[in-house]
Amino acid sequence: MPVPVGPRGRSGVHSGMAQATREHPRHVLQLRGMASGAVRGLLARAVAFDGAGPAGGSLSGMTVATLFLEASTRTRTSFQLAARRLGAEVVDLSGVGLSTSKGETLADTARTIEAMGVDAIVVRSGQAGAPHLIADSVCCGVLNAGDGRHEHPTQGLLDALALARAKSLTDTFDFSGLTYAIVGDISASRVARSDIAVMAALGARVLLVGPAAMVPGGLASLGDDGSVAVERDMEAAIERADAVQMLRVQFERHGGRGIASVREYRAGYALTVERARRMKDDAVVMHPGPMNRGLEIDDAVADGVGDDGLPRSIVLDQVSCGLPVRMAAIERAVGVVNGVTDREPVGA
Ligand code: CP
């Protein structure tokens, strides 16, 4: 849905994103530039929530608004569950007839939501920089639930948590020695950008795998310290990888430009049963979802349980990790540290 950005923004990328290394003290807008200590702090808090069942109350009396201007199943649901599990009230503004359709700017919409006493706004938008624009417009916490091709920070964090669980590394989150391959439609992928940031911050080597139209060579520069490399050879990548994150081909963003045909794409870069059998014995298969089964990934690989020579799929573990990660992220956004708030709720 196109959204007027108003006088504080520009068409395209919002000016706040230009300062890619600036870390917002409370908002969760992007992982690139977030200090390693902050990343580890969020993950450690997520581990504390992980499997703890109904928990919290740390957001009792607070309200979280979810504003999804693009479709979502996993992210929207788990943000709402996470907020409720922390004791917050949830207002879902997704899919309703927003006044942005009448020309109201996104900044005005956000300020209007905040004026009703909301403590945090979770936003998904097709426009890169929309969460930054909102963060510059309101006083409450803002969480990016995916903005265009830019970032999807809680997805990056949950991918890290799922990988740490699979590799029994939740004590340290030390991924040095691990090779994390991201395969497919990377230039269109906000998940890839957040994954690159978090995996590199935790010490992993990241391989970006795909055809030049989807994986331009310049993407390797996203790893400041040489931790990120582009690999065109799918076979070589999957044989080296400890985890293979398959990406959905995002036809809605580019109409399939860059792919000669589905058949050719599958031949080069799908994680087929035959290819999956060549992965390391203890490597895991990942996908942020939603999946194009039969295109970028075969059914048997997406559902693999680690037998018949197929690697274990942790796709549903990734989904499960969304809940504790988003609990931790929401706490940060409203100023709760280890379950203790540093301020009165906005609506108090
Ligand atoms: N991975 C992800 O963002 O999924 P949804 O679009 O369903 O939220």
Residues whose N, C-alpha, C, O or C-beta is under 5 A from the ligand:
A	BS01	CP	A71 S72 T73 R74 T75 R76 P288 G289 P290
